[in-house]
Amino acid sequence: MGEEETTTAQPVTETKPLSERDLRVSDDEREHVVGVLQKAIGRGMLDLDEFTERTDRALASRTRGELNAVLADLAGLYHPAAALAAPAYAAPASYGGYSPGRRIELNAKYSSLHRGGPWVVPSELVVRNKYGSTKLDFTEAQVQSPVVHIELDAKWGSVEIIIPEHAAVDLNSISDVKFGAMEDKTRSNGRMGNPRYVLSGRVHGGSLVIRHPRRGIFG
């Protein structure tokens, strides 16, 4: 009798092309989306609990589809790397960014300088204040990086810095306070926060105050 030959069928594997939603995301993309969420909470589009929950989801995202879902209902906010997956959202027309690592200098000499509202904040700021007053309100700011370095050169003037509830400061690099005062009303120095404002430099004959936004009708 002849031996019967048996043939085992080989499984056929089909490879489906990946869509943009299936592409893996990088740490830079995750951090960028966290920055977009910071803008949303600054504009009152999210409360603190929603911001925390969405930040956790963004940092845990593996694909663009998962990352896009975090921003899906935030009209007017945009994640550039996800353009093909979410074309309906575009950056605000008034948005003007700085190139990465650019250092911006603000000067107040015998005058007052105020930055507030949805202003664009680079990763590095230098604040020079001589016989004047400077007020930096980051409540609604469009912050471009999770850490903002602020170098102070204040002489016989006042500097007031206002940060959102979810942010924090680091004052450990303030090297010299002479004939002046430094007060952190947020009590966030050394704590976790996003963004994180790292201050350095000196305060001579003036004051540095860090606080949260005031609440109530008298703001």
Phi, psi and chi 1 to 4 in degrees:
 res  aa     phi    psi   chi1   chi2   chi3   chi4
   1 MET       -  137.3  -65.3  179.3   61.9      -
   2 GLY   -78.6  145.8      -      -      -      -
   3 GLU   -77.1  136.4  -65.5 -177.4   -2.1      -
   4 GLU   -84.0  134.3  -66.3 -176.7    0.8      -
   5 GLU   -94.4  132.1  -66.1 -176.2   -0.3      -
   6 THR  -109.9  137.8   58.3      -      -      -
   7 THR  -116.2  124.0  -57.1      -      -      -
   8 THR   -88.7  123.6  -57.8      -      -      -
   9 ALA   -68.6  132.0      -      -      -      -
  10 GLN   -84.0  134.8  -63.0  -64.8  -39.2      -
  11 PRO   -63.7  141.9   22.9  -32.9      -      -
  12 VAL   -96.9  123.0  177.5      -      -      -
  13 THR  -106.4  123.4  -57.6      -      -      -
  14 GLU  -104.4  133.6  -66.0 -175.9    1.7      -
  15 THR  -103.4  116.8  -57.1      -      -      -
  16 LYS   -87.7  137.9  -65.2  176.9   61.6  177.3
  17 PRO   -64.8  140.2   22.6  -32.8      -      -
  18 LEU   -74.6  138.9  -70.2  175.5      -      -
  19 SER   -87.3  169.9   69.6      -      -      -
  20 GLU   -60.0  -32.4  -71.4  -69.6  -29.5      -
  21 ARG   -68.0  -22.4  -67.9 -178.5   57.3   83.0
  22 ASP   -90.6   -7.5  -63.5  -36.2      -      -
  23 LEU   -69.6  143.4  -66.9  179.2      -      -
  24 ARG   -72.5  148.0  -65.8  -84.3 -179.8  159.4
  25 VAL  -107.0  157.4  -67.6      -      -      -
  26 SER   -98.7  170.9   65.4      -      -      -
  27 ASP   -62.0  -36.8  -72.5  -20.4      -      -
  28 ASP   -62.1  -39.8  -73.3  -16.6      -      -
  29 GLU   -66.5  -41.7  -71.4  176.8  -75.1      -
  30 ARG   -61.3  -45.4  -64.4 -175.9 -172.3   96.7
  31 GLU   -65.7  -33.8  -69.9  176.8    3.9      -
  32 HIS   -65.1  -41.7 -177.7   86.8      -      -
  33 VAL   -65.1  -36.4  168.1      -      -      -
  34 VAL   -60.8  -37.9  171.9      -      -      -
  35 GLY   -63.6  -38.0      -      -      -      -
  36 VAL   -64.8  -39.9  175.5      -      -      -
  37 LEU   -64.0  -33.0  -66.8  173.2      -      -
  38 GLN   -62.7  -40.6  -68.3  164.9    7.6      -
  39 LYS   -63.1  -38.9  -61.7  171.6 -168.8  175.3
  40 ALA   -64.8  -42.4      -      -      -      -
  41 ILE   -71.2  -31.8 -165.8  172.1      -      -
  42 GLY   -66.1  -26.5      -      -      -      -
  43 ARG   -94.9    3.8  -62.3  178.6 -171.6  179.4
  44 GLY    80.3   14.7      -      -      -      -
  45 MET   -82.4  -20.2  -59.9  169.6   74.6      -
  46 LEU  -134.2  149.1  -62.5  174.0      -      -
  47 ASP   -93.1  177.5   60.4   29.1      -      -
  48 LEU   -63.6  -39.1 -173.7   55.8      -      -
  49 ASP   -65.1  -42.1  -70.9  -21.4      -      -
  50 GLU   -65.2  -40.4  -69.8  172.1  -38.7      -
  51 PHE   -60.3  -45.3  169.9   80.4      -      -
  52 THR   -63.1  -44.6  -59.1      -      -      -
  53 GLU   -64.9  -42.3 -173.6  -93.2  -24.3      -
  54 ARG   -72.8  -33.6  -66.6 -168.0 -172.0 -150.0
  55 THR   -62.2  -42.9  -63.4      -      -      -
  56 ASP   -60.5  -42.6  -69.8  -18.0      -      -
  57 ARG   -66.0  -40.4  -75.1  168.5   51.2 -162.9
  58 ALA   -63.4  -44.3      -      -      -      -
  59 LEU   -68.9  -22.6  -64.7  176.5      -      -
  60 ALA   -94.1   -4.7      -      -      -      -
  61 SER   -67.4  141.4  -65.5      -      -      -
  62 ARG  -107.2  -30.6  -65.4  173.2  -61.4  172.7
  63 THR  -122.4  165.7   65.1      -      -      -
  64 ARG   -65.4  -33.2  -75.5 -172.0 -179.7  173.6
  65 GLY   -60.6  -44.1      -      -      -      -
  66 GLU   -66.4  -38.8  -66.6  172.8   -6.8      -
  67 LEU   -69.9  -39.0 -159.0   55.1      -      -
  68 ASN   -64.4  -33.7  -67.4  -19.4      -      -
  69 ALA   -60.8  -26.3      -      -      -      -
  70 VAL   -67.8  -28.0  177.1      -      -      -
  71 LEU  -108.0    0.7  -55.6  176.8      -      -
  72 ALA   -55.7  -35.8      -      -      -      -
  73 ASP  -103.1   13.7   59.2  -14.4      -      -
  74 LEU  -102.5   84.3  -59.9  177.2      -      -
  75 ALA   -61.7  138.2      -      -      -      -
  76 GLY    89.6   -7.2      -      -      -      -
  77 LEU  -107.9  151.3  -62.8  178.7      -      -
  78 TYR  -146.8  140.5  173.7   62.3      -      -
  79 HIS  -115.3  105.2  173.5 -142.2      -      -
  80 PRO   -53.6  -38.6  -24.4   33.7      -      -
  81 ALA   -69.5  -12.8      -      -      -      -
  82 ALA  -108.7   25.3      -      -      -      -
  83 ALA   -58.1  -43.1      -      -      -      -
  84 LEU   -71.4  -27.9  -65.0  178.0      -      -
  85 ALA   -85.4  -21.9      -      -      -      -
  86 ALA  -140.6   69.4      -      -      -      -
  87 PRO   -73.1  -11.4   27.8  -35.2      -      -
  88 ALA   -74.8  -15.8      -      -      -      -
  89 TYR  -109.1  133.0  -59.1  102.9      -      -
  90 ALA  -129.4  158.3      -      -      -      -
  91 ALA   -66.3  147.4      -      -      -      -
  92 PRO   -56.0  141.0  -22.5   32.4      -      -
  93 ALA   -61.5  -27.9      -      -      -      -
  94 SER   -83.5   -3.7   60.0      -      -      -
  95 TYR   -74.3  130.0 -179.1   80.9      -      -
  96 GLY  -136.0  113.9      -      -      -      -
  97 GLY   -94.3  171.3      -      -      -      -
  98 TYR  -109.3  153.0  -64.1  108.2      -      -
  99 SER   -67.6  146.9   57.3      -      -      -
 100 PRO   -55.3  135.3  -24.5   34.0      -      -
 101 GLY    81.0    1.3      -      -      -      -
 102 ARG   -70.2  140.2 -175.6  173.7  176.4 -175.0
 103 ARG  -108.4  119.1 -174.2 -179.6  174.6   96.0
 104 ILE  -107.6  136.9  -57.3  -59.6      -      -
 105 GLU  -111.9  131.3 -173.4  169.4  -50.8      -
 106 LEU  -114.9  131.8  -58.0  176.2      -      -
 107 ASN  -124.1  133.8  -70.7  -82.5      -      -
 108 ALA  -133.1  104.7      -      -      -      -
 109 LYS  -120.7  113.0 -171.5  174.0 -177.5 -179.7
 110 TYR    56.6   33.6  -61.2   98.0      -      -
 111 SER  -157.1  178.8   59.6      -      -      -
 112 SER  -110.5  139.6  -62.4      -      -      -
 113 LEU  -129.1  127.3  174.6   65.3      -      -
 114 HIS  -132.3  128.7  178.3 -150.6      -      -
 115 ARG  -121.6  128.2  -70.6  -73.9 -173.8  -84.0
 116 GLY  -160.0 -179.5      -      -      -      -
 117 GLY    73.5 -156.8      -      -      -      -
 118 PRO   -83.3   54.5   30.0  -35.3      -      -
 119 TRP   -82.0  153.6   64.3  -63.0      -      -
 120 VAL   -88.2  127.8 -179.3      -      -      -
 121 VAL  -112.0  119.6  179.9      -      -      -
 122 PRO   -76.1  178.7   30.9  -35.2      -      -
 123 SER   -76.6  -18.1   58.8      -      -      -
 124 GLU  -136.6  130.9  -66.2 -173.2   34.3      -
 125 LEU  -127.8  142.7  -79.0  169.0      -      -
 126 VAL  -118.3  126.8  178.7      -      -      -
 127 VAL  -115.3  115.0  176.8      -      -      -
 128 ARG  -110.2  122.3  -56.0 -166.1 -171.2  -78.9
 129 ASN  -134.4  115.6 -176.8  -21.2      -      -
 130 LYS  -129.0  114.4 -173.2  174.1 -177.5  179.9
 131 TYR    53.2   38.4  -63.4  101.6      -      -
 132 GLY  -143.4 -165.4      -      -      -      -
 133 SER  -137.3  140.2   64.5      -      -      -
 134 THR  -127.8  132.7  -59.5      -      -      -
 135 LYS  -128.9  118.5 -179.4  178.4  180.0 -179.9
 136 LEU  -114.4  111.8  -55.9  179.4      -      -
 137 ASP  -106.6  110.2 -172.7  -14.7      -      -
 138 PHE   -96.2   11.6  -64.5  101.0      -      -
 139 THR   -58.1  -45.2  -52.9      -      -      -
 140 GLU  -112.5   14.0  -59.8  178.8   30.7      -
 141 ALA   -67.8  150.7      -      -      -      -
 142 GLN   -94.4   90.9  -60.6 -179.6   23.7      -
 143 VAL   -84.3  129.9 -178.3      -      -      -
 144 GLN   -91.7   -6.2  -66.7 -169.3  -64.3      -
 145 SER  -149.2  154.6   61.6      -      -      -
 146 PRO   -67.8  -19.3   22.5  -32.6      -      -
 147 VAL  -126.0  127.8  178.0      -      -      -
 148 VAL  -115.8  122.8  178.1      -      -      -
 149 HIS   -94.9  125.5  -65.4  -87.8      -      -
 150 ILE  -122.0  114.5  -56.7  174.0      -      -
 151 GLU   -97.3  125.1  179.9 -176.4  -24.6      -
 152 LEU  -104.2  137.8  -62.4  176.8      -      -
 153 ASP  -136.2   80.4 -176.7   10.4      -      -
 154 ALA  -107.7  124.4      -      -      -      -
 155 LYS  -127.6  113.3  -60.1  177.6 -179.0  177.4
 156 TRP    53.3   44.8  -53.2  103.1      -      -
 157 GLY  -148.0  175.8      -      -      -      -
 158 SER  -115.0  142.5   63.5      -      -      -
 159 VAL  -126.4  125.2  177.9      -      -      -
 160 GLU  -120.0  126.9 -177.9  179.7   18.9      -
 161 ILE  -122.0  125.7  -65.1  177.3      -      -
 162 ILE  -113.5  122.5  -55.1  170.1      -      -
 163 ILE  -120.7  152.5   64.6  171.8      -      -
 164 PRO   -65.1  163.8  -16.9   29.5      -      -
 165 GLU   -60.3  -32.5  -62.3  -78.9  -11.0      -
 166 HIS   -85.5   -4.0   55.0   81.4      -      -
 167 ALA   -93.1  176.7      -      -      -      -
 168 ALA  -150.9  162.6      -      -      -      -
 169 VAL  -119.6  160.6  -66.0      -      -      -
 170 ASP  -131.2  111.0 -175.7  -23.5      -      -
 171 LEU  -103.2    7.7  -54.5  176.0      -      -
 172 ASN   -69.4  -14.0  -63.0  -43.7      -      -
 173 SER  -100.0    6.7  -64.3      -      -      -
 174 ILE   -70.6  109.0  -63.0  -72.7      -      -
 175 SER   -87.4  -21.7   59.3      -      -      -
 176 ASP  -153.5  117.2 -164.0    3.0      -      -
 177 VAL  -122.5  114.5  178.4      -      -      -
 178 LYS  -133.3  130.1 -176.2 -175.4  -64.7 -176.4
 179 PHE    53.0   34.4  -54.5  116.4      -      -
 180 GLY  -149.4 -166.3      -      -      -      -
 181 ALA  -145.2  149.2      -      -      -      -
 182 MET  -131.9  127.2  179.9  171.8   67.6      -
 183 GLU  -136.8  124.0 -176.5  179.2    8.2      -
 184 ASP  -104.4   95.9  175.2   19.4      -      -
 185 LYS   -75.7  -14.2  -65.4 -176.6  177.8 -179.6
 186 THR   -81.5  -19.5   68.9      -      -      -
 187 ARG    53.5   35.7  -61.8 -178.2  179.5  179.1
 188 SER  -104.0    0.3   64.4      -      -      -
 189 ASN   -59.0  123.1 -175.6   39.2      -      -
 190 GLY    84.4   -4.1      -      -      -      -
 191 ARG   -93.3  168.0  -63.8 -175.7  178.7 -179.5
 192 MET   -72.0  143.5  -63.2  -64.7  -67.7      -
 193 GLY  -173.5  157.8      -      -      -      -
 194 ASN  -146.5  115.5 -160.3  -23.0      -      -
 195 PRO   -71.6  171.1   -7.7   21.6      -      -
 196 ARG  -117.6  124.0 -170.9  172.0 -167.5   79.6
 197 TYR  -102.8  111.1  -62.4   92.2      -      -
 198 VAL   -99.2  115.0  178.6      -      -      -
 199 LEU  -101.6  141.9  -80.1   70.4      -      -
 200 SER  -142.1  173.7   61.6      -      -      -
 201 GLY   107.8 -147.7      -      -      -      -
 202 ARG  -142.7  155.2   60.1 -178.0 -178.8  172.3
 203 VAL  -131.5  109.3  178.8      -      -      -
 204 HIS  -113.7  121.3  -76.1 -171.5      -      -
 205 GLY    61.9   33.2      -      -      -      -
 206 GLY  -151.5 -157.8      -      -      -      -
 207 SER  -138.9  148.8   63.3      -      -      -
 208 LEU  -127.3  121.9  168.7   62.8      -      -
 209 VAL  -126.2  129.5  175.9      -      -      -
 210 ILE  -115.1  129.3  -58.4   99.8      -      -
 211 ARG  -146.8  168.0   66.5  174.0  177.0   85.2
 212 HIS   -88.3  164.6  -70.5  -49.8      -      -
 213 PRO   -59.7  142.1  -19.4   30.9      -      -
 214 ARG   -75.9  147.1  -64.5 -168.7  178.4   97.9
 215 ARG  -110.4  152.0  -63.3  177.8  179.0  178.6
 216 GLY   107.5  175.2      -      -      -      -
 217 ILE   -70.1  -18.3   59.2  174.9      -      -
 218 PHE   -96.1   -0.3  -62.1  106.8      -      -
 219 GLY    31.9      -      -      -      -      -
